[in-house]
Amino acid sequence: LLLDPEPSVQQAAVAAAERRPTDQAIPLLLAAIEGGSYGTRKLAQLGLTRHHPAAPILPLDGTDAARRDAVRTWATSQGYSLVTLPTTLTPATEDA
């Protein structure tokens, strides 16, 4: 569902991911930060902070490459493996 082009579906997937145990939730939340719509990225960042209070505020704006690099660098440093998704998610219309 994180791949759905509709932001509301992506956000529902983030909400479902937040209810998972931390070891399952964090890779999904990171994938949403990496490639979801802006609103999805914001929700995923909040969820990440709830699951891992020491998590950094990852870039929600900027280029896809910079966001991807920041997410993957932090994930690797913490021992998390990202869920296997295509290298980019389907672009969604940006929502506020």
SEROTOR-914844 format. One record per residue: residue number from 1; residue in one letter; x negated, y, z negated of N, C-alpha, C in turn. Coordinates in nm, 3 decimals, always signed. Each point is the difference from the previous one (the first is absolute). Layout:
% SEROTOR-914844
nr | rest | n.X | n.Y | n.Z | ca.X | ca.Y | ca.Z | c.X | c.Y | c.Z
NUM | a | X | Y | Z | X | Y | Z | X | Y | Z
...
***
This chain:
% SEROTOR-914844
nr | rest | n.X | n.Y | n.Z | ca.X | ca.Y | ca.Z | c.X | c.Y | c.Z
1 | l | -0.081 | -0.120 | +0.000 | +0.081 | +0.120 | +0.000 | -0.085 | +0.127 | +0.000
2 | l | -0.125 | -0.013 | -0.044 | -0.089 | +0.116 | +0.007 | -0.027 | +0.041 | +0.144
3 | l | +0.020 | -0.090 | +0.092 | -0.024 | +0.028 | +0.142 | +0.120 | +0.063 | +0.068
4 | d | +0.113 | +0.004 | -0.066 | +0.120 | +0.057 | +0.061 | -0.022 | +0.147 | +0.032
5 | p | +0.044 | +0.045 | +0.118 | -0.020 | +0.141 | +0.034 | +0.086 | +0.097 | -0.082
6 | e | +0.101 | -0.050 | -0.067 | +0.090 | +0.086 | -0.077 | -0.056 | +0.023 | -0.140
7 | p | -0.027 | +0.126 | -0.036 | -0.056 | +0.029 | -0.133 | +0.082 | -0.056 | -0.116
8 | s | +0.132 | +0.001 | +0.011 | +0.082 | -0.050 | -0.112 | -0.023 | -0.150 | -0.023
9 | v | -0.026 | -0.073 | +0.106 | -0.028 | -0.144 | -0.014 | -0.138 | -0.018 | -0.062
10 | q | -0.097 | +0.078 | +0.046 | -0.134 | -0.006 | -0.059 | +0.007 | +0.030 | -0.150
11 | q | +0.079 | +0.101 | -0.036 | +0.010 | +0.039 | -0.140 | +0.070 | -0.107 | -0.084
12 | a | +0.096 | -0.069 | +0.059 | +0.064 | -0.112 | -0.070 | -0.102 | -0.112 | -0.023
13 | a | -0.088 | -0.022 | +0.097 | -0.105 | -0.101 | -0.016 | -0.096 | +0.040 | -0.111
14 | v | -0.033 | +0.127 | -0.010 | -0.087 | +0.049 | -0.108 | +0.068 | -0.021 | -0.135
15 | a | +0.128 | +0.031 | -0.009 | +0.073 | -0.020 | -0.125 | +0.000 | -0.148 | -0.040
16 | a | +0.016 | -0.088 | +0.097 | -0.004 | -0.144 | -0.029 | -0.141 | -0.042 | -0.042
17 | a | -0.101 | +0.055 | +0.066 | -0.139 | -0.034 | -0.035 | -0.032 | +0.042 | -0.143
18 | e | +0.053 | +0.114 | -0.042 | -0.026 | +0.048 | -0.137 | +0.049 | -0.097 | -0.106
19 | r | +0.101 | -0.078 | +0.032 | +0.056 | -0.094 | -0.098 | -0.080 | -0.130 | -0.007
20 | r | -0.096 | -0.016 | +0.088 | -0.083 | -0.121 | +0.000 | -0.107 | +0.011 | -0.109
21 | p | -0.058 | -0.114 | -0.038 | -0.115 | +0.007 | -0.092 | -0.112 | +0.083 | +0.062
22 | t | -0.081 | +0.061 | -0.082 | -0.103 | +0.092 | +0.046 | -0.088 | -0.058 | +0.109
23 | d | -0.047 | -0.123 | -0.018 | -0.090 | -0.059 | +0.099 | +0.065 | -0.017 | +0.136
24 | q | +0.131 | -0.008 | +0.005 | +0.073 | -0.008 | +0.127 | +0.043 | +0.138 | +0.049
25 | a | +0.032 | +0.089 | -0.092 | +0.051 | +0.131 | +0.037 | -0.107 | +0.090 | +0.060
26 | i | -0.117 | +0.002 | -0.060 | -0.102 | +0.097 | +0.042 | -0.038 | -0.015 | +0.147
27 | p | -0.025 | -0.119 | +0.053 | -0.032 | -0.008 | +0.144 | +0.113 | +0.053 | +0.089
28 | l | +0.123 | -0.024 | -0.038 | +0.113 | +0.051 | +0.078 | +0.009 | +0.152 | -0.009
29 | l | -0.020 | +0.053 | -0.119 | +0.005 | +0.145 | -0.018 | -0.113 | +0.068 | +0.077
30 | l | -0.117 | -0.061 | -0.002 | -0.112 | +0.056 | +0.075 | +0.027 | -0.003 | +0.150
31 | a | +0.063 | -0.106 | +0.048 | +0.035 | -0.006 | +0.143 | +0.098 | +0.110 | +0.035
32 | a | +0.093 | +0.030 | -0.092 | +0.096 | +0.107 | +0.025 | -0.068 | +0.137 | +0.000
33 | i | -0.097 | +0.019 | -0.088 | -0.076 | +0.125 | -0.001 | -0.080 | +0.013 | +0.128
34 | e | -0.053 | -0.110 | +0.044 | -0.084 | +0.000 | +0.119 | +0.079 | +0.036 | +0.126
35 | g | +0.125 | -0.042 | +0.011 | +0.066 | +0.020 | +0.128 | +0.147 | +0.031 | +0.002
36 | g | +0.061 | +0.025 | -0.114 | +0.142 | +0.032 | +0.001 | +0.025 | +0.146 | +0.033
37 | s | +0.125 | +0.039 | +0.007 | +0.036 | +0.141 | +0.019 | -0.049 | +0.078 | -0.122
38 | y | +0.000 | +0.132 | +0.009 | -0.049 | +0.082 | -0.111 | +0.078 | -0.029 | -0.129
39 | g | +0.132 | -0.006 | +0.009 | +0.082 | -0.030 | -0.118 | -0.030 | -0.137 | -0.056
40 | t | -0.024 | -0.096 | +0.086 | -0.036 | -0.135 | -0.042 | -0.135 | +0.002 | -0.071
41 | r | -0.095 | +0.074 | +0.055 | -0.133 | +0.010 | -0.062 | +0.010 | +0.061 | -0.140
42 | k | +0.084 | +0.103 | -0.016 | +0.018 | +0.063 | -0.131 | +0.056 | -0.099 | -0.101
43 | l | +0.104 | -0.074 | +0.040 | +0.059 | -0.099 | -0.090 | -0.100 | -0.110 | -0.036
44 | a | -0.075 | -0.043 | +0.100 | -0.099 | -0.105 | -0.025 | -0.110 | +0.048 | -0.094
45 | q | -0.041 | +0.126 | +0.012 | -0.101 | +0.054 | -0.091 | +0.053 | +0.001 | -0.143
46 | l | +0.126 | +0.039 | -0.018 | +0.060 | -0.003 | -0.133 | +0.004 | -0.142 | -0.055
47 | g | +0.037 | -0.094 | +0.084 | +0.003 | -0.140 | -0.042 | -0.138 | -0.053 | -0.035
48 | l | -0.099 | +0.040 | +0.080 | -0.137 | -0.041 | -0.028 | -0.044 | +0.052 | -0.137
49 | t | +0.033 | +0.125 | -0.029 | -0.038 | +0.060 | -0.128 | +0.071 | -0.070 | -0.116
50 | r | +0.123 | -0.044 | +0.021 | +0.071 | -0.073 | -0.105 | -0.066 | -0.135 | -0.027
51 | h | -0.041 | -0.067 | +0.106 | -0.063 | -0.132 | -0.016 | -0.146 | +0.011 | -0.045
52 | h | -0.067 | +0.105 | +0.041 | -0.142 | +0.017 | -0.031 | -0.024 | +0.146 | -0.035
53 | p | +0.025 | +0.037 | -0.128 | -0.007 | +0.140 | -0.039 | -0.132 | +0.070 | +0.034
54 | a | -0.108 | -0.074 | +0.011 | -0.130 | +0.061 | +0.031 | -0.023 | +0.014 | +0.151
55 | a | +0.096 | -0.038 | +0.080 | -0.016 | +0.010 | +0.145 | -0.015 | +0.146 | +0.042
56 | p | -0.084 | +0.024 | +0.099 | -0.016 | +0.138 | +0.046 | +0.121 | +0.045 | +0.080
57 | i | +0.014 | +0.130 | +0.014 | +0.100 | +0.052 | +0.092 | -0.061 | -0.012 | +0.139
58 | l | +0.056 | -0.088 | +0.079 | -0.052 | -0.024 | +0.135 | +0.055 | +0.104 | +0.096
59 | p | -0.071 | +0.029 | +0.107 | +0.048 | +0.103 | +0.093 | +0.129 | -0.043 | +0.069
60 | l | +0.101 | +0.082 | -0.011 | +0.127 | -0.029 | +0.066 | +0.011 | +0.073 | +0.133
61 | d | -0.079 | +0.104 | +0.015 | -0.006 | +0.076 | +0.125 | -0.129 | -0.037 | +0.072
62 | g | -0.031 | +0.076 | +0.101 | -0.125 | -0.022 | +0.072 | +0.015 | -0.106 | +0.107
63 | t | -0.112 | -0.042 | +0.051 | +0.002 | -0.096 | +0.110 | +0.029 | -0.140 | -0.051
64 | d | +0.053 | -0.082 | +0.090 | +0.024 | -0.140 | -0.035 | -0.130 | -0.068 | -0.039
65 | a | -0.107 | +0.030 | +0.072 | -0.130 | -0.064 | -0.027 | -0.052 | +0.037 | -0.138
66 | a | +0.010 | +0.127 | -0.038 | -0.048 | +0.044 | -0.131 | +0.081 | -0.065 | -0.112
67 | r | +0.131 | -0.007 | +0.020 | +0.088 | -0.063 | -0.100 | -0.034 | -0.148 | -0.012
68 | r | -0.014 | -0.066 | +0.115 | -0.032 | -0.144 | +0.001 | -0.133 | -0.024 | -0.071
69 | d | -0.100 | +0.082 | +0.030 | -0.130 | -0.019 | -0.063 | +0.007 | +0.019 | -0.151
70 | a | +0.072 | +0.102 | -0.045 | +0.013 | +0.025 | -0.143 | +0.071 | -0.115 | -0.070
71 | v | +0.107 | -0.048 | +0.060 | +0.076 | -0.112 | -0.058 | -0.087 | -0.124 | -0.007
72 | r | -0.065 | -0.032 | +0.109 | -0.080 | -0.124 | +0.004 | -0.123 | +0.008 | -0.091
73 | t | -0.060 | +0.117 | -0.009 | -0.116 | +0.015 | -0.089 | +0.043 | -0.024 | -0.145
74 | w | +0.111 | +0.062 | -0.041 | +0.045 | -0.018 | -0.137 | +0.044 | -0.144 | -0.024
75 | a | +0.075 | -0.056 | +0.093 | +0.048 | -0.139 | -0.016 | -0.118 | -0.095 | -0.018
76 | t | -0.101 | +0.015 | +0.083 | -0.118 | -0.086 | -0.009 | -0.071 | +0.019 | -0.133
77 | s | -0.013 | +0.124 | -0.044 | -0.070 | +0.026 | -0.127 | +0.073 | -0.061 | -0.119
78 | q | +0.130 | -0.022 | +0.015 | +0.081 | -0.056 | -0.109 | +0.025 | -0.150 | +0.017
79 | g | -0.050 | -0.056 | +0.109 | +0.019 | -0.144 | +0.023 | +0.134 | -0.037 | +0.060
80 | y | +0.071 | +0.097 | +0.056 | +0.128 | -0.029 | +0.063 | -0.019 | -0.027 | +0.147
81 | s | +0.077 | -0.093 | +0.049 | +0.001 | -0.031 | +0.142 | +0.132 | +0.052 | +0.055
82 | l | -0.008 | +0.079 | +0.106 | +0.123 | +0.054 | +0.058 | +0.079 | -0.109 | +0.069
83 | v | +0.131 | +0.018 | +0.003 | +0.085 | -0.094 | +0.071 | -0.038 | +0.005 | +0.147
84 | t | +0.019 | -0.110 | +0.068 | -0.035 | -0.006 | +0.141 | +0.112 | +0.060 | +0.082
85 | l | -0.027 | +0.119 | +0.051 | +0.093 | +0.071 | +0.088 | -0.078 | +0.042 | +0.122
86 | p | +0.066 | +0.037 | +0.106 | -0.074 | +0.055 | +0.114 | -0.085 | +0.118 | -0.047
87 | t | -0.101 | +0.036 | +0.076 | -0.091 | +0.106 | -0.044 | +0.071 | +0.132 | -0.022
88 | t | +0.110 | +0.023 | +0.069 | +0.080 | +0.120 | -0.026 | +0.146 | -0.040 | -0.007
89 | l | +0.073 | +0.070 | -0.083 | +0.143 | -0.022 | -0.006 | +0.067 | +0.082 | +0.108
90 | t | +0.120 | -0.038 | +0.036 | +0.075 | +0.076 | +0.098 | +0.022 | +0.140 | -0.053
91 | p | -0.041 | +0.103 | +0.072 | +0.021 | +0.136 | -0.050 | +0.149 | +0.026 | -0.025
92 | a | +0.028 | +0.061 | -0.110 | +0.137 | +0.036 | -0.034 | +0.011 | +0.152 | +0.006
93 | t | +0.120 | +0.045 | +0.018 | +0.019 | +0.144 | -0.006 | -0.034 | +0.046 | -0.140
94 | e | -0.069 | +0.108 | -0.009 | -0.040 | +0.053 | -0.130 | +0.123 | +0.053 | -0.073
95 | d | +0.009 | -0.034 | -0.126 | +0.108 | +0.051 | -0.084 | -0.061 | +0.073 | -0.118
96 | a | +0.072 | +0.090 | -0.055 | -0.056 | +0.082 | -0.110 | +0.009 | -0.068 | -0.128
***
